[in-house]
Amino acid sequence: MTFVSHMSLALEEARAAAARGEVPVGAVLVDPGGRVVARAGNRTRELSDPSAHAEMLVIRTACAATGAERLPDHVLYVTLEPCAMCAAVIAAARIARVCYGASDPKSGGVAHGARVFSHPQSHHVPEVVDGIAEAECAALLRDFFAARR
């Protein structure tokens, strides 16, 4: 099977989030057939909702569309390492693979911080692929925060 990355679409969503004044994180969720079922960027400020992270939004959209709380065999592409909150929801949704771009040593919940998938309480451990378009994802975040200082 050939690996096809959807990170370019996640980056589009991250750029759109930045244009809205949101932290530039974008996510895309792909079904087992390789079709994009949801895409979103952060909307925490717009929705006045601290849980409106890009990952949460695509998972909510896909679950609503399928009428199920689990998304087995789906692949999540996200421009930044998911935080602990998002990682817990990824596990609960039983997403098969998480592909992320930039690492997040400060707030990450996969390879840093809480390392949610490493805990015995994690009911599901997805395959994790990191570093996809890492330089571009990190630059987008770095430039966004530099402009705010």
Stockholm file with secondary structure:
# STOCKHOLM 1.0

chainA/1-149         MTFVSHMSLALEEARAAAARGEVPVGAVLVDPGGRVVARAGNRTRELSDPSAHAEMLVIRTACAATGAERLPDHVLYVTLEPCAMCAAVIAAARIARVCYGASDPKSGGVAHGARVFSHPQSHHVPEVVDGIAEAECAALLRDFFAARR
#=GR chainA/1-149 SS CCCCCCHHHHHHHHHHHHHTTSCCCEEEEECTTSCEEEEEECCHHHHTCTTCCHHHHHHHHHHHHHTCSCCTTCEEEEEECCCHHHHHHHHHTTCSEEEEEECCTTTCSSSSTTCGGGSTTCSCCCEEEECTTHHHHHHHHHHHHHHHC
#=GC SS_cons         CCCCCCHHHHHHHHHHHHHTTSCCCEEEEECTTSCEEEEEECCHHHHTCTTCCHHHHHHHHHHHHHTCSCCTTCEEEEEECCCHHHHHHHHHTTCSEEEEEECCTTTCSSSSTTCGGGSTTCSCCCEEEECTTHHHHHHHHHHHHHHHC
//
